[in-house]
Amino acid sequence: MKALVLKGGRDKSVKRLHPWIFSGAIERVDGNPESGETMLVKSAEGKILALAAWSSASQIRARVWSFDPGVTINKEFFEKKLKAATALRAALPASRHTNAMRLVHGESDGLPGLVVDRYDDVLVAQFLSAGAEHWREAILDALSAATGCAAIYERSDAEVRALEGLVSKVGFARGNRQAKRCPIAEHGLNFRVDVEAGQKTGFFLDQRDNRQRIRALAEGREVLDAFCYTGGFSLAALAGGATHVTAVDSSAEALDIARENLATNPLDASRIAFEKADVFAYQRLLRDRGRSFGLIVLDPPKFAPTAAQVNNAARAYKDINLMALKLLKPGGLLATFSCSGGVSAELFQSIVAGAASDAGVDAKIIERFAAAADHPVALNFPEGDYLKGLLILRT
Ligand code: SAH
């Protein structure tokens, strides 16, 4: 097998079982590996440390499949991993309350670059690394076998594919069926998921528990759901007894599905207003109109996918949080989120603190949010902990 040899003193990360090997840590490559090919990872002293997938185009030059050199990376390897990943989800309490789950969460399931979400009987797969792409057919077969799902839609159109030197690929990889509106249910609420054209794989499963929390907090409150997408938090708030919900998003397609989602539930449509608008401008409009809210949800898109965009992202987070705090009634609650990998929980908290101080309001953190348990974070892969949120009480 071809091998990559690490520079002296650059094997600490691999020894701590971190699955990424950056180009700068590699002393030399023995052989001429194709992208996606399995390689031995050796220390400068020649000790075999891991088996990894080579990725010639990426700064993350190799991603580890296994730290056990005795393992063979083959079809059976993926069958075993995918069986374990699906068993983990089947054992979660959430599996009794929904038919939509993340089945594979990349590195945290020992499968770098692979994301798989299940929407009832349809799987949506993203192959985001050269290694995952290399084993695509074996993975697709193993997924069908592990889940019994005949239809697998591929959404390999995430930007990170380009960093791996891979072109974008979208369409049914297995089976075929209507996938513009896959019906799912979550804690008794019905949603339709557009797995073909929706954002990411179609629905933000990571917010499942946080939607439940908003449902429990919404009673008797007037709610602003900013960046509402297909209405996840809005419907949860209505179901929880919100007096009124203003749901804002810049995407007309997302709002169309949000309206359809509303119609598939026994909720009072007169208590919700959908607004197609830019949240940055819309919050100012609300302020100028003298509006105020008892509960605001801020769940923006990833402003900083990586550390390089942190400064601009910090300004954007501060702006929307500052405006939200001004729009809150005393005693009001702000549920504010960041899904930016480049913004740590500490940084996010300090941005929100800065926003409160500039807004001139007294505010306290009363809860913290993270992604639901079907998005586990492997302890050797802290990068997996991307979603953080704070529940802020304006006193
Ligand atoms: N809260 C949602 C997920 C939000 S995803 C849920 O639980 O399902 C982020 C959303 O922000 C997307 O729907 C995107 O269309 C929207 N968006 C991005 N930039 C925006 C902007 N400047 N103003 C309004 N919406 C925006």
Residues whose N, C-alpha, C, O or C-beta is under 5 A from the ligand:
A	BS01	SAH	F204 Q207 F227 C228 Y229 T230 G232 F233 V248 D249 S250 S251 A254 A277 D278 V279 D299 P300 P301
